[in-house]
């Protein structure tokens, strides 16, 4: 059984574009590298050939992963997102009650997460601890460094 992941239309289109690029342009580049390396002689001791074959394997792995993501993707429209509670694709303003620091996080799919952009994976401990909570709720979340005491100040898109 595959897990459905939710994305915006823009994000899913980005995955489709990346997949098309890998299948067309990148496959051609790798094929050309393999052919050029093959022309250089004995394949057993041909480092360029082995490097190109390894690159081909990594490329095919990326293609396979993107195909799986796309096959199990569901688009969510902003109008479908319920901002009365924390869910995927919502942004949340929270305060750490222990040090009064405020943060804004965007809860996204695992593939989209980027802590530098304050995008946290729905599978992260913080997101899991906040899912389903409403503005004003306090969540105590266990993280590797201990406990976080977080109050939800706002939920928005």
PAZAPA-4460 file (N, C-alpha, C; in steps of 0.05 Angstrom, whole numbers, plus 32768, in hexadecimal, padded with zeros to 4 digits):
% residues 157
    n_x    n_y    n_z   ca_x   ca_y   ca_z    c_x    c_y    c_z   seq   type   mol
   8011   7FE8   8000   8000   8000   8000   8012   8019   8000     1      X     A
   800D   802B   7FEE   801C   8043   7FEC   800F   805A   7FFC     2      X     A
   801F   806C   8006   8015   8083   8015   8010   8099   8001     3      X     A
   7FF9   80A5   8004   7FF3   80BD   7FF4   8001   80D5   8001     4      X     A
   800D   80E6   7FF0   8018   80FF   7FFA   800A   8115   7FEC     5      X     A
   8007   812B   7FFB   7FF8   8142   7FF1   800B   8159   7FEA     6      X     A
   8005   8165   7FD2   8016   817A   7FC8   8004   8190   7FBC     7      X     A
   8010   81A8   7FB9   8003   81BC   7FA9   8007   81B5   7F8C     8      X     A
   7FF6   81C0   7F7B   7FF8   81BB   7F5E   8014   81C3   7F54     9      X     A
   801E   81DA   7F5D   8038   81E4   7F55   804F   81D0   7F5C    10      X     A
   804E   81C5   7F74   8062   81B2   7F7C   8061   8199   7F6B    11      X     A
   8049   818E   7F67   8046   8176   7F57   8050   817B   7F3A    12      X     A
   804A   8192   7F2F   8054   8199   7F14   8072   8199   7F14    13      X     A
   807E   81A3   7F29   809C   81A3   7F2B   80A7   8187   7F2A    14      X     A
   809A   8174   7F38   80A2   8158   7F38   80A0   814D   7F1C    15      X     A
   808A   8152   7F0F   8086   8148   7EF3   809B   8153   7EE0    16      X     A
   80A1   816D   7EE3   80B5   8179   7ED2   80D1   816D   7ED7    17      X     A
   80D7   8169   7EF0   80F1   815C   7EF7   80F3   8140   7EEB    18      X     A
   80DD   8131   7EEE   80DD   8116   7EE3   80E1   8117   7EC5    19      X     A
   80D3   8128   7EB7   80D7   812A   7E9A   80F3   8131   7E92    20      X     A
   80FF   8144   7EA1   811B   814B   7E9C   812E   8134   7EA0    21      X     A
   812A   8125   7EB6   813C   810E   7EBB   8139   80F9   7EA6    22      X     A
   8120   80F4   7E9D   811B   80DF   7E89   8125   80E6   7E6D    23      X     A
   8126   8100   7E67   812E   8107   7E4C   814B   8111   7E4C    24      X     A
   8150   8128   7E56   816A   8134   7E54   8180   8125   7E64    25      X     A
   817A   811E   7E7D   818E   8111   7E8D   8194   80F5   7E84    26      X     A
   8180   80E6   7E7C   8185   80CB   7E71   8197   80CC   7E58    27      X     A
   8192   80E0   7E47   81A2   80E3   7E2F   81BF   80E8   7E36    28      X     A
   81C4   80FA   7E4A   81DF   8101   7E52   81EE   80E8   7E5C    29      X     A
   81E0   80D9   7E6D   81ED   80C1   7E78   81F3   80AD   7E62    30      X     A
   81E0   80A9   7E50   81E4   8096   7E3A   81FC   809E   7E2A    31      X     A
   81FF   80B8   7E25   8216   80C2   7E15   8230   80BD   7E24    32      X     A
   8230   80C2   7E3F   8248   80BD   7E4F   8250   809F   7E4E    33      X     A
   823C   808E   7E50   8241   8071   7E4F   824D   8069   7E34    34      X     A
   8241   8073   7E1F   824B   806D   7E04   8267   8077   7E00    35      X     A
   826D   808F   7E09   8288   809A   7E06   829D   8089   7E16    36      X     A
   8295   8082   7E2E   82A7   8072   7E3F   82AB   8056   7E33    37      X     A
   8296   804B   7E27   8298   8030   7E1B   82AC   8030   7E04    38      X     A
   82AD   8046   7DF6   82C0   8048   7DDF   82DD   8048   7DE7    39      X     A
   82E2   804C   7E00   82FE   804F   7E0A   830B   8034   7E11    40      X     A
   82FD   801E   7E0C   830A   8005   7E0F   82FF   7FF3   7E25    41      X     A
   8310   7FE3   7E30   830A   7FCF   7E44   82F8   7FDA   7E5A    42      X     A
   82E0   7FCF   7E5C   82CC   7FD8   7E6F   82D3   7FD0   7E8C    43      X     A
   82E2   7FBB   7E90   82E9   7FB2   7EAB   82F9   7FC6   7EBA    44      X     A
   830A   7FD5   7EAC   831C   7FE8   7EBA   8316   8004   7EB1    45      X     A
   82FE   8009   7EA7   82F7   8024   7E9D   82E7   8033   7EB3    46      X     A
   82F5   8044   7EC1   82E9   8053   7ED7   82D2   8065   7ECE    47      X     A
   82D6   8071   7EB7   82C2   8083   7EAC   82A8   8074   7EA6    48      X     A
   82AB   805C   7E9C   8293   804B   7E96   8284   8044   7EAF    49      X     A
   8293   803C   7EC4   8287   8034   7EDD   827A   804C   7EEB    50      X     A
   8286   8063   7EE9   827B   807B   7EF5   8261   8083   7EE6    51      X     A
   8261   8080   7ECC   8249   8087   7EBC   8232   8073   7EC2    52      X     A
   8239   8059   7EC5   8225   8045   7ECC   821A   804A   7EE8    53      X     A
   822B   8052   7EFB   8221   8059   7F16   820E   8071   7F14    54      X     A
   8216   8085   7F05   8205   809D   7F01   81EA   8095   7EF5    55      X     A
   81EB   8082   7EE3   81D2   8079   7ED6   81C0   806B   7EEB    56      X     A
   81CC   805C   7EFC   81BC   804F   7F11   81B0   8063   7F24    57      X     A
   81BF   8077   7F2B   81B4   808C   7F3D   819E   809C   7F2F    58      X     A
   81A1   80A1   7F15   818D   80AF   7F06   8173   809F   7F05    59      X     A
   8175   8085   7F00   815D   8074   7EFF   8150   8072   7F1A    60      X     A
   815F   8073   7F2F   8154   8073   7F4A   8144   808D   7F4F    61      X     A
   814F   80A4   7F46   8140   80BD   7F49   8126   80BC   7F39    62      X     A
   8128   80B2   7F20   8110   80B0   7F0F   80FB   809E   7F1D    63      X     A
   8104   8088   7F27   80F1   8076   7F35   80E4   8083   7F4D    64      X     A
   80F3   8092   7F5C   80E8   809F   7F74   80D4   80B4   7F6C    65      X     A
   80DB   80C4   7F57   80C8   80D9   7F4E   80AE   80CC   7F43    66      X     A
   80B1   80B7   7F34   8099   80A9   7F2A   8087   80A0   7F41    67      X     A
   8093   8095   7F56   8084   808D   7F6D   8076   80A4   7F7B    68      X     A
   8085   80BA   7F7E   8079   80D2   7F8B   8061   80DB   7F7B    69      X     A
   8064   80DD   7F61   804F   80E7   7F4F   8037   80D4   7F50    70      X     A
   803C   80BA   7F4F   8027   80A7   7F4F   8016   80A7   7F69    71      X     A
   8023   80B0   7F7F   8015   80B0   7F98   800E   80CC   7FA2    72      X     A
   800E   80DF   7F8F   8009   80FB   7F96   7FEC   8102   7F93    73      X     A
   7FE4   8114   7FA5   7FC9   811F   7FA2   7FCC   813D   7FA5    74      X     A
   7FBF   814C   7F93   7FC1   8169   7F94   7FAC   8174   7FA8    75      X     A
   7FB5   8186   7FB8   7FA2   8194   7FCA   7FA1   81B1   7FC1    76      X     A
   7F89   81BB   7FBD   7F85   81D7   7FB7   7F85   81E7   7FD1    77      X     A
   7F8F   8200   7FD0   7F8F   8210   7FE8   7F73   8213   7FF3    78      X     A
   7F5F   8214   7FE2   7F43   8217   7FEB   7F39   81FE   7FFB    79      X     A
   7F47   81E7   7FF8   7F40   81CF   8006   7F4D   81CC   8021    80      X     A
   7F60   81DE   8027   7F6E   81DB   8040   7F5E   81E7   8057    81      X     A
   7F5A   81D7   806C   7F4B   81E0   8083   7F5F   81ED   8096    82      X     A
   7F5D   8208   809A   7F6F   8216   80AB   7F65   8218   80C8    83      X     A
   7F50   820A   80CE   7F46   820A   80EA   7F58   81F8   80FB    84      X     A
   7F68   81E7   80EE   7F7A   81D6   80FD   7F93   81D1   80EC    85      X     A
   7FA8   81C9   80FA   7FC2   81C4   80EC   7FBF   81AB   80DA    86      X     A
   7FC7   81AE   80C1   7FC7   8198   80AE   7FDC   819D   8099    87      X     A
   7FE0   818A   8087   7FF4   818D   8073   7FEE   81A6   8062    88      X     A
   8002   81B4   805A   8002   81CC   804A   7FF9   81E5   8059    89      X     A
   7FF3   81E2   8073   7FED   81FB   8083   8007   8206   808E    90      X     A
   8006   8220   8092   801C   822E   80A0   8013   8233   80BC    91      X     A
   8025   8231   80CF   801E   8234   80EB   8031   8247   80F8    92      X     A
   8026   8259   8108   8037   826B   8118   8035   8260   8135    93      X     A
   804C   8259   8140   804D   824D   815A   8061   825C   816C    94      X     A
   805E   8259   8186   8070   8264   8199   807A   824E   81AB    95      X     A
   8094   824D   81AF   80A0   823A   81C2   809C   8246   81DD    96      X     A
   808B   823A   81ED   8083   8246   8207   809A   8246   821B    97      X     A
   80AF   8236   8215   80C6   8235   8228   80D9   824D   8224    98      X     A
   80DB   8258   820B   80ED   826E   8207   80E0   8286   81F8    99      X     A
   80C6   8284   81F4   80B6   8299   81E7   80BF   82A0   81CA   100      X     A
   80CD   828E   81BD   80D5   8292   81A1   80BE   828A   818F   101      X     A
   80B8   829B   817B   80A3   8295   8168   80AF   828A   814E   102      X     A
   80A0   8278   8142   80A8   826C   8128   8090   826A   8117   103      X     A
   8095   826A   80FD   8080   8264   80E9   808A   824D   80D9   104      X     A
   807B   8237   80D8   8082   821F   80C9   806C   821A   80B4   105      X     A
   8075   820F   809E   8062   8206   8089   8064   81E7   8089   106      X     A
   804E   81DA   808D   804E   81BD   808E   804A   81B2   8072   107      X     A
   805E   81A3   8069   805F   819A   804D   8065   817C   804C   108      X     A
   8064   8171   8034   806C   8155   8030   808A   8151   8036   109      X     A
   8091   8138   803A   80AD   8132   8041   80C0   813C   802B   110      X     A
   80B8   8139   8012   80C9   8141   7FFB   80CE   815F   7FF9   111      X     A
   80BB   816E   8004   80BC   818B   8002   80C9   8199   801A   112      X     A
   80CE   8189   802F   80D8   8196   8047   80F3   81A3   8043   113      X     A
   80F7   81BA   8050   810F   81C9   804F   8110   81DB   8067   114      X     A
   811E   81D4   807C   811E   81E3   8095   8128   81FF   8091   115      X     A
   8139   8204   807E   8143   821F   8078   812C   8231   806F   116      X     A
   8118   8225   8063   8101   8235   805A   80E9   8232   806D   117      X     A
   80EE   8226   8084   80DA   8221   8099   80C4   820E   808F   118      X     A
   80CB   81FD   807C   80B8   81E8   8073   80BF   81CE   8081   119      X     A
   80AD   81C5   8091   80B2   81AC   80A0   80A1   8195   8096   120      X     A
   80AD   817E   8096   809F   8166   808C   8088   815E   809E   121      X     A
   8073   8156   8091   805C   814D   80A0   8063   8134   80B1   122      X     A
   8079   8127   80AB   8082   8110   80BA   8095   8117   80D1   123      X     A
   809B   8131   80D4   80AE   8139   80E9   809F   8138   8104   124      X     A
   80AE   8136   811A   80A2   8135   8134   8091   814E   813A   125      X     A
   809B   8165   8132   808D   817E   8138   8072   817E   8129   126      X     A
   8072   8178   810F   805A   8178   80FF   8046   8163   810A   127      X     A
   8050   814B   8110   803F   8136   811B   8032   813F   8135   128      X     A
   8041   814D   8145   8036   8157   815F   8022   816D   815C   129      X     A
   8023   817C   8146   8011   8192   8142   7FF8   818C   8131   130      X     A
   7FF9   8176   8122   7FE3   816F   8110   7FC9   816C   8120   131      X     A
   7FB4   8179   8115   7F9A   8178   8121   7F95   818C   8137   132      X     A
   7FAA   819A   8140   7FA7   81AE   8155   7F9C   81C8   8149   133      X     A
   7F8F   81D8   815A   7F83   81F1   8152   7F92   8209   815E   134      X     A
   7F8D   8220   8153   7F9A   8239   815E   7F93   823B   817C   135      X     A
   7FA7   8240   818C   7FA3   8242   81A9   7FAB   8229   81B7   136      X     A
   7FAC   8212   81A9   7FB4   81F9   81B6   7FD1   81F9   81BC   137      X     A
   7FD8   81EA   81D1   7FF4   81E6   81D9   7FFB   81C9   81D4   138      X     A
   8012   81C4   81C7   801B   81A9   81C2   8036   81A4   81CF   139      X     A
   8038   818E   81DD   8052   8186   81E8   805D   8171   81D5   140      X     A
   8074   8177   81C9   807F   8165   81B4   809A   815B   81BC   141      X     A
   809E   8141   81BB   80B7   8135   81C1   80C9   8136   81A8   142      X     A
   80E0   8142   81AA   80F4   8144   8195   810E   8139   81A0   143      X     A
   8122   8134   818E   813B   8128   8198   8148   8138   81AF   144      X     A
   8145   8152   81B0   8151   8162   81C5   8140   8164   81DE   145      X     A
   8129   8157   81DE   8117   8159   81F6   80FB   815F   81EE   146      X     A
   80EE   8170   81FF   80D2   8177   81FA   80CF   8194   81F1   147      X     A
   80BD   8198   81DE   80B6   81B3   81D6   809A   81B9   81DF   148      X     A
   8096   81D0   81EA   807C   81D9   81F4   8073   81EF   81E1   149      X     A
   8063   81E8   81CD   805C   81FA   81B7   803E   8202   81B8   150      X     A
   8039   821C   81B6   801E   8226   81B5   8019   8230   8198   151      X     A
   8003   8228   818D   7FFB   8230   8172   7FEE   824C   8173   152      X     A
   7FFA   825F   8166   7FF0   827A   8166   7FDD   827F   814F   153      X     A
   7FE3   8273   8137   7FD3   8278   811F   7FD8   8261   810B   154      X     A
   7FC4   825C   80FB   7FC5   8249   80E6   7FBB   8257   80CD   155      X     A
   7FCA   8255   80B7   7FC3   8263   809F   7FCF   8255   8087   156      X     A
   7FCA   8260   806F   7FD4   8254   8056   7FEA   8266   804C   157      X     A
***
